[in-house]
């Protein structure tokens, strides 16, 4: 089976290119499953119930989040009621949402998706390695194909998680830094790995935000609202092939699609939200 993990979707520009590109990508690459990190989908920080529904309608099968998960408090009810949107599994058990789920790919393969948060340079959370062990024990024999979105800041955290889970999961793919890394590989135990799959949004920016606003605040210390930028929109992610019988990855490759390179097609209707 073949899945795509789309990197951090930032604001309306990121959602727009997902809506434009995803149906074509599913057909072009024969994708069986699409996972996306959408913790920045609402105005660059958080996600709303309406945006969740919008992204699912465009072909995303499972949504992972990260440290901005609760920036929009109204998402709590969706996290409780829906099974294909995840909180980090190393958040407190009292926090709204589930840390892992099983979704059925288009080829019929049951696929476990896990969300975890790193600890280095991040808000304090429970141990991600202990949480990974707990979740894998809970999944048990219900799924051979297991995908982890590790939302982390430090490459050391990401690499450690990849090595720790090598042979126990199909893929450990990083999100959060918004910068795609050129270190994709398959570890000896059959786990596909990449430190960060990148950002889906405007690349003429500072991590998706307007350059002038970030520069002003950085130089002067005077508060400025970091609006989402608009130009050079790209969809970044990583495609992984997995043997559904063993759960071992057989191929991994980076994906970067520029909006200007997409085949002509009608622009889908999007919510009037940043």
C-alpha positions as a printed Julia matrix, in Angstrom:
274×3 Matrix{Float64}:
   0.0    0.0     0.0
   1.07   3.61   -0.53
   0.38   6.58    1.73
   1.17  10.28    1.73
   1.86  12.38    4.82
   1.27  16.07    4.06
   3.38  18.47    6.13
   1.99  21.31    8.26
  -0.91  22.95    6.4
  -0.67  26.71    7.01
  -3.77  28.87    6.71
  -5.96  29.38    3.68
  -3.07  29.2     1.16
  -2.18  25.73    2.46
  -5.79  24.58    2.42
  -6.23  25.95   -1.1
  -3.36  23.97   -2.6
  -4.56  20.83   -0.79
  -7.98  21.28   -2.37
  -6.44  21.92   -5.79
  -3.74  19.25   -5.76
  -4.94  16.33   -3.69
  -7.44  14.7    -6.1
  -4.77  14.84   -8.81
  -2.06  13.49   -6.47
  -4.26  10.59   -5.34
  -4.78   9.59   -8.96
  -1.26  10.37  -10.2
   0.55   8.5    -7.42
  -2.13   5.86   -6.78
  -2.35   6.81   -3.11
  -4.19   4.43   -0.81
  -4.17   6.76    2.21
  -3.59  10.46    2.91
  -2.6   11.78    6.34
  -2.06  15.49    6.99
  -0.78  17.59    9.86
  -3.25  20.48   10.12
  -2.41  22.16   13.42
  -1.81  25.48   11.6
  -4.75  25.28    9.19
  -6.84  28.04   10.83
  -5.16  31.4    10.31
  -1.75  29.83   10.89
  -2.48  28.42   14.35
  -4.98  25.74   15.35
  -7.9   24.17   13.51
 -11.67  24.65   13.64
 -14.47  22.09   13.18
 -15.44  23.64    9.84
 -11.87  23.47    8.55
 -11.61  19.86    9.72
 -14.67  18.99    7.62
 -13.32  20.95    4.66
  -9.99  19.09    4.67
 -11.68  15.7     4.97
 -13.94  16.58    2.04
 -10.88  17.14   -0.17
  -9.58  13.58    0.33
  -7.57  13.61    3.57
  -8.26  10.42    5.51
  -6.66  11.27    8.87
  -5.57  14.54   10.5
  -2.77  14.86   13.02
  -2.11  17.93   15.16
   0.62  19.26   17.45
   1.43  21.88   20.05
  -1.14  24.37   18.66
  -3.94  21.8    18.92
  -6.13  23.79   21.33
  -5.55  27.32   19.96
  -9.17  27.15   18.74
 -11.11  25.84   21.73
 -14.12  24.9    19.59
 -12.16  21.94   18.15
 -12.47  20.04   21.47
 -15.88  18.56   20.63
 -14.62  17.36   17.23
 -11.6   15.75   18.86
 -13.95  13.84   21.14
 -16.5   12.78   18.53
 -14.43  12.03   15.41
 -12.03   9.1    15.1
  -9.81  10.43   12.29
  -8.36  13.5    14.0
  -5.65  13.05   16.65
  -4.09  14.76   19.63
  -0.49  13.92   20.65
  -0.62  10.6    22.51
   1.78  11.93   25.17
  -0.66  14.67   26.2
  -2.46  14.07   29.51
  -5.29  11.52   29.3
  -7.69  14.26   30.45
  -6.92  16.36   27.35
  -9.68  16.13   24.7
  -9.06  13.69   21.87
  -7.4   10.38   21.07
  -3.68   9.83   20.44
  -4.0    7.09   17.84
  -6.55   5.56   15.53
  -6.96   2.9    12.87
  -8.16   3.94    9.43
  -8.86   1.72    6.44
  -6.85   2.55    3.34
  -8.43   2.51   -0.11
  -6.88  -0.9    -0.79
  -8.5   -2.26    2.39
  -5.35  -2.2     4.57
  -6.03  -1.32    8.22
  -3.5    1.4     9.1
  -2.72   2.68   12.57
  -1.85   6.38   12.77
  -0.15   7.79   15.89
   0.56  11.39   16.91
   3.36  12.23   19.36
   5.02  15.45   20.51
   8.77  15.87   21.05
  10.27  17.35   24.22
  13.45  19.23   23.26
  12.69  22.98   22.92
   8.98  22.2    23.27
   6.34  22.66   25.96
   6.8   19.98   28.67
   4.88  16.8    27.89
   4.95  13.18   28.97
   7.76  10.95   27.7
   7.15  10.24   23.98
   9.1    6.99   24.08
   7.01   5.6    26.93
   3.88   6.81   25.14
   4.98   5.03   21.95
   5.43   1.77   23.84
   2.0    2.13   25.45
   0.24   2.9    22.16
   1.92   0.02   20.31
   0.78  -2.34   23.06
  -2.77  -0.99   22.66
  -2.68  -1.44   18.88
  -1.41  -4.99   19.21
  -2.27  -7.17   16.22
  -4.99  -4.86   14.88
  -2.72  -3.29   12.25
   0.55  -4.27   10.58
   0.95  -0.86    8.94
   1.69   1.78   11.58
   2.53   5.44   10.84
   3.84   7.92   13.41
   3.7   11.69   12.93
   6.37  12.88   15.38
   5.78  16.6    15.89
   9.16  17.72   17.21
  11.66  20.58   17.09
  15.04  18.87   17.4
  16.48  16.48   14.82
  18.05  14.53   17.68
  14.57  13.81   19.09
  13.33  12.77   15.65
  16.27  10.51   14.89
  16.11   8.89   18.31
  12.43   8.1    17.84
  13.1    6.64   14.4
  15.84   4.37   15.71
  13.83   3.44   18.8
  10.87   2.29   16.73
  12.8    0.75   13.83
  11.18  -2.54   12.98
   8.17  -1.8    15.18
   6.36   0.71   12.96
   6.19   1.28    9.21
   7.21   4.95    9.27
   8.39   7.7    11.61
   7.93  11.03    9.84
   8.52  14.41   11.43
   6.5   17.61   11.3
   6.6   21.01   13.08
   9.72  22.81   11.78
   8.06  23.62    8.41
  11.39  22.87    6.68
  11.67  19.68    4.59
  14.79  17.66    5.35
  16.79  15.66    2.78
  17.39  12.65    5.03
  14.66  10.24    3.97
  15.71   6.6     4.29
  14.57   3.14    5.32
  16.23   1.87    8.48
  17.53  -1.73    8.74
  14.37  -2.94   10.48
  12.12  -1.67    7.69
  10.97   1.66    9.14
  10.81   4.62    6.74
  12.18   7.8     8.31
  12.5   11.53    7.64
  13.17  14.28   10.18
  10.59  16.68    8.7
   8.33  16.37    5.68
   8.02  20.15    5.32
   5.25  22.73    5.09
   2.17  23.1     2.92
   1.61  26.79    2.44
   3.36  30.0     1.31
   7.14  29.6     1.02
   7.8   33.31    0.44
   7.51  33.72    4.19
   9.02  32.97    7.56
   7.58  29.52    8.27
   4.34  30.55    6.58
   4.03  34.05    8.1
   4.57  37.44    6.46
   8.28  38.27    6.33
   7.85  41.97    7.17
   5.78  41.24   10.26
   8.2   38.67   11.67
  11.2   40.87   10.87
   9.63  43.91   12.54
   8.86  42.03   15.75
  12.3   40.39   15.79
  14.21  43.66   15.27
  12.14  45.94   17.53
  10.57  43.58   20.11
   7.33  45.5    19.43
   4.41  43.06   19.14
   3.09  42.44   15.63
   0.42  40.1    14.37
   2.04  37.4    12.23
  -0.42  37.14    9.36
  -0.21  34.17    7.03
   1.76  35.0     3.86
   0.36  34.39    0.37
   3.05  33.82   -2.27
   4.93  30.79   -3.65
   2.45  28.26   -2.31
   3.64  24.65   -2.24
   2.38  21.31   -0.99
   5.13  19.35    0.74
   4.97  15.84    2.09
   6.41  12.36    1.82
   5.15   9.24    0.06
   5.9    5.83    1.57
   5.3    2.37    0.1
   4.62  -0.38    2.64
   4.21  -4.14    2.36
   0.77  -4.59    3.98
   1.56  -8.16    5.02
   4.71  -7.33    6.99
   4.3   -3.61    7.74
   7.83  -2.96    6.46
   8.45   0.07    4.27
   9.78  -0.63    0.79
  10.23   2.91   -0.58
  10.19   6.53    0.57
  10.37   9.75   -1.44
   9.85  13.44   -0.82
   7.09  15.35   -2.59
   6.95  19.07   -3.34
   4.27  20.48   -5.63
   4.18  24.17   -6.55
   0.79  25.74   -7.13
   1.97  27.12  -10.47
   2.82  23.6   -11.69
  -0.62  22.1   -11.11
  -2.73  21.06  -14.1
  -5.59  23.48  -14.83
  -8.8   22.67  -13.0
 -11.6   24.65  -11.32
 -10.66  26.13   -7.96
 -12.68  24.36   -5.24
 -14.88  26.38   -2.91
 -13.16  27.07    0.4
 -14.36  28.52    3.67
 -14.03  32.26    4.02
 -11.54  31.85    6.86
  -7.81  32.59    6.96
